[in-house]
Amino acid sequence: MPTGGPRDQSIDRVRHLLESAGFFVSDAHHIRPTTFDLMARRDSDLLIVKILKNIDALDPEEARRIAELGRLFPARVLVIGQTSGANDLETGVVYSRYGIPIVVEESLREYLQKGIPPFLFSGPGGIFARVDGVRLRELREERRISLGALASVAGVSRRTIQLYEDGAGAEVEIIERLERYLAEPIARPLDLFADERPAEPAAGSHPKDGDAPATPRRRRTTGDALRDGVLRQLDGMGWEVTVTIRCPFDSLSHGDTRGEDRTLLTSVGTLRTAHNRADLLLQLARVAEGHAMFIVREATGRRDVEGLPILSVRELQRHRDRDELLDAIEERGAG
C-alpha cells in the first residue's frame, strides 16, 4: 500500500501505473529539491513526470527547468495535477502551464490501460478539441455542402469553417453540432507521448501562461569551484555540457562517441553523497539509455559505489577525450 502524504501516494500510483503499462521507471522524488519526480521509458518513449496537487504551483522558472530537461534528454514532459486553485481538473482534458501539458491521473490511466486518449484541451474561454480538418473537408465536399451551409449549422463564419479545415481547434459545443449534422466524428485525439501542442482555437490564442517558455541560455557555471572545474574539464573533452538545477545530477552532457550521441549524467560531491545517490543515478542513466559518474575531490581508493563509477578530479583530468572517459566509466561500474 502507498505510504506517506497525499503527494507521495499520488507519485506511487503514477509509478505503478507506468510500470504496469510496460515502462521502466526511476523515482527521483525522494531527492530534495527536485525538478521532476519520475523518469520512465518504454521503447522509444522517454517521459519526465512531475506530480503536483495544485498546478498553479508550477511557476515559470520551474517550467523552464523541466522543459529544458525535456529538450536535453530528449524526453516528453508531463505534469500530473489535481486542481487549479479551488477547481478540480477534469478527466479527458489536457491543460497547460507555460507550454507544459497537464492531465489528471485518471486521464493517464485511461490512456495507458484502456487506450482512450484525451480529445479536449483547455484554452482561453473554455474547453476545445482539435478538428480533423482533412476529414471535415472530405465530408463537406463528398456531400456537396457549401461553406456557408456548414457555417450556419455550426453557428460560425465561413472563414472559421476554413480554419477548422486547416486544423484549428474548436469549442466543444461547435464540434458536437458538426458531428450531429455530419453523423461522423471530426475531433482528433491528443497523443500524450507525442511532441505536439494542441492546435490554436480558431477564435483566439492560448493565454500567456500556456505559451512555451523561452529556451534558456545553456549554463556553464554553478558558483562552486569544484563543480565548475569538473564542468570545464568535460567541456574541454568536447562534451556539450548543461548545468542542471534542482536535479539529482549536476550536469547533463551530450557528445558524439563511437559514432553515437551519448548522454552523460555527472554529479560532484562527497563519497557520502555518492552512496546516497548511487542507485538513483544508475537508474536514471539506464532509463535515459546513457551513462552516469560521480566525481569526488580526492582519490578514495574506490572505483565505484554500488556500480556507480567514481573518479577523483585528478583521475578525470587524465582523460583527454570522450571515448577515453567512457571507457573508464564502463570499466569502473555498470556504465
NORZI-V736127 format. One record per backbone hydrogen bond with DSSP energy under -0.5 kcal/mol. CO is the residue of the C=O (numbers start at 1). NH is the residue of the N-H. Records with the same first field share a line. If there is no record, write none. Layout:
CO = NH / NH
//
This chain:
5 = 9
6 = 10
7 = 11
8 = 12
9 = 13
10 = 14
11 = 15
12 = 16
13 = 17
14 = 18
15 = 19
16 = 20
17 = 21
18 = 21 / 23
19 = 22
23 = 25
24 = 41
26 = 28 / 39
28 = 31
37 = 28 / 29
38 = 49
39 = 26
40 = 47
41 = 24
42 = 45
44 = 46
45 = 42
46 = 76
47 = 40
48 = 78
49 = 37 / 38
50 = 52 / 80
53 = 55 / 82 / 83
54 = 57
55 = 58
57 = 59
59 = 63
60 = 64
61 = 65
62 = 66
63 = 67
64 = 68
65 = 69
66 = 70
67 = 71
68 = 72
69 = 73
70 = 74 / 75
76 = 48
78 = 50
79 = 81 / 103
80 = 52
82 = 89
83 = 55
84 = 87
87 = 84
90 = 93
92 = 119 / 120
93 = 95
94 = 122
95 = 102
97 = 100
98 = 213
99 = 101
100 = 97
101 = 79
102 = 95
103 = 81
104 = 107 / 108
105 = 109
106 = 110
107 = 111
108 = 112
109 = 113 / 114
110 = 114 / 116
115 = 117
118 = 190
119 = 130
120 = 94
121 = 128
123 = 126
126 = 123
127 = 172
128 = 121
129 = 170
130 = 188
131 = 133
132 = 136
133 = 137
134 = 138
135 = 139
136 = 140
137 = 141
138 = 142
139 = 143
140 = 145
141 = 144
144 = 146
146 = 150
147 = 151
148 = 152
149 = 153
150 = 154
151 = 155 / 156
157 = 161
158 = 162
159 = 163
160 = 164
161 = 165
162 = 166
163 = 168
164 = 167
168 = 131
169 = 202
170 = 129
171 = 175
172 = 176
173 = 177
174 = 178
175 = 179
176 = 180
177 = 181
178 = 182
179 = 183 / 184
186 = 132
188 = 130
190 = 118 / 192
191 = 194
194 = 196
200 = 169
201 = 204
207 = 210
208 = 211
209 = 98
219 = 243
223 = 225
224 = 228
225 = 229
226 = 230
227 = 231
228 = 232
229 = 233
230 = 234
231 = 235
232 = 236
233 = 237
234 = 237 / 239
235 = 238
237 = 322
239 = 241
240 = 254
242 = 252
246 = 35
250 = 244
251 = 266
252 = 242
253 = 264
254 = 240
255 = 257 / 262
257 = 260
260 = 257 / 262
262 = 255
263 = 291
264 = 253 / 266
265 = 293
266 = 250 / 251
267 = 295
270 = 274
271 = 275
272 = 276
273 = 277
274 = 278
277 = 281
278 = 282
279 = 283
280 = 284
281 = 285
282 = 286
283 = 287
284 = 288
285 = 290
286 = 289
291 = 265
292 = 309
293 = 267
294 = 311
295 = 269
296 = 313
297 = 313
303 = 310
305 = 308
307 = 309 / 334
308 = 305
309 = 294
311 = 296
312 = 316
313 = 317
314 = 318
315 = 318
316 = 319
318 = 320
321 = 325
322 = 326
323 = 327
324 = 328
325 = 329
326 = 330
327 = 331
328 = 332
329 = 333
//
